[in-house]
Amino acid sequence: MDEPFWKTKPLAAMSAAEWEALCDGCGKCCLAKLEDEDTGEIHWTSVACRLFDAGLCRCTDYANRLERVPDCVRLTPDNVATIAWLPATCAYRLVAEGRDLPAWHPLVSGRADSVHEAGVSIRGRVTAFEEECDEPEAYVAHILPEEP
């Protein structure tokens, strides 16, 4: 039996469809994160991007997100290893580190909802959207005790 593509191909060799399939749909990338200027520590919040659909756990305008949200980050094979805030569960990070995907990942389970059923996604955990946080201090009230 052939090995799955994420076990045999480096990120840079993946097709566009394979690259997109690696995303587990957790939505963690769409949460605001605060970085401590002194320590570099990342603090996760439960504040979602204005384009995030909290019920579907998806971007409502994925194709145009980079134009509509100036601080949205496009993940690439070149930058996934350098982005400190990528969650420990992120498939791009796992593959870049030479690790396998967890059993709940949709590519492994064969079901898109497995990420939500495993409690890995942010579905049901968004407490605000960025447009509701007009001052930087407003995000502080939504800091999570740990990475979601």
N, C-alpha and C positions, 0 to 999 in steps of 0.2 A: 504494500500500500504506500502511496506517495505521501511524503511529509507535507503538512500545510505550509503555505507560502511564507508565513511569518517565522517559520523555523529554518527555512532554506534561503531566504533572500534578505540581504541587508535593506534597511529602509530606503536607501537611495535607488535601489533596483526595482522597487515595487511600482506597479502600474498605478494610475490615479485611482482606479476602482479598489485595488488592494489597500492603498493608503487610507482611503476613506473608510473602508471596512474595518480597519484597525480601531477606529473610534468606537468605544463601547457604549456611548450615549449617556454617560454618567452626569454630564452637565457641569462638572467641577471647574472646567476652564471658564465657564460663564459667570462664576462668582467673583466678586471683588475681593482682592487681596491687599493687605496693607503691609508695607515693609518698614521695619524699624530702621531709621536712618543710622543709628549708632551701631546696632548689632547685625543688621542685614536679615534678621529673623522675619519670616513671613507669617502674618496673622491672617487666617482665613475668616471671611465673613459670610453671612447668609444673605447678602445683598446680591441680587442677580442683575445682569446686563439688561438694558431696556428691551432688547430684541429676544430675550429668553422667554419661552413658553414653559412655565413651571409645571404645568400639568403633563405636557408631552415630553418635557425634559429635552427640548430641542430649540435651536435658533429659528426664529420666525422668518429670517431673511439671510440664510447662510451664504447664498451666492454673492450678496452685496454687503455682507457684514463689515468688511474691511473699509469700505467707503463710508458706511453709515456710523461706524463706531471707531473713531480714530485710534483708540488704545487697544483694539482687538488685535490679538497676536495670531498670525498664521503660523501654524506648526509646519516645520520642514525637516527633512533628514539632517540638515546642517545645524538646526537650532535646538532640537529636542534634548540633546545631551547637555545643553548649557542653560536651560530654563529652570531656575531653582524652584519655582512654584508648581511645576508639574506634579500632580499627585502621585504618591507611591504606587497607586493602582493603575496608572495610565499605561495603556498598551504601547504607546509610542516610546515611553520611557523604558518599559520592561524589555521591549525588543531591542532598543538601543543598547541596553545593558546586557544583552545576551540571555535574557530570562524568558521563560515561557508564559503564556497567558493563563490566567486562573480559570477554574472550571465554570465560573459564572459569566465569563466573557461570552457575548453572543456568537462569536466565531467558534467557540468550543462547545457551548451548550446547544447551539442551533436555534436559539430563541431570543428575540430582541428584549423581552421583558426580564430575562434572567438577571441582568444587572440591577434592576429595581427590586426584584424579589430577594436578592442577596443583601439588600440594604446598602449597596455601594453607591448608588446614585443620589442626587440631591432632590429627587422628586419628593414633594411634600415638606421640604426643609427650607425653602426660600421664605424669608420673613420681610423682605422689602426689595424694591427695585431701585436702580441707581437714580432715577428721576425723583424719587422720594427723599433722597439724601442730598439736599442742596448744599450742605456744608460738609467739609471733610470730617468734622467731629461727629456727624450723624452716623457715620459708618462704625464708629467705636461701639455703639450700643448693640451692634450686630456681630461683633467678633465671636467666633466659635472657640470653644476650649481646646480643640484639636482639629487637625485636618479632617474634613468630612469623609 
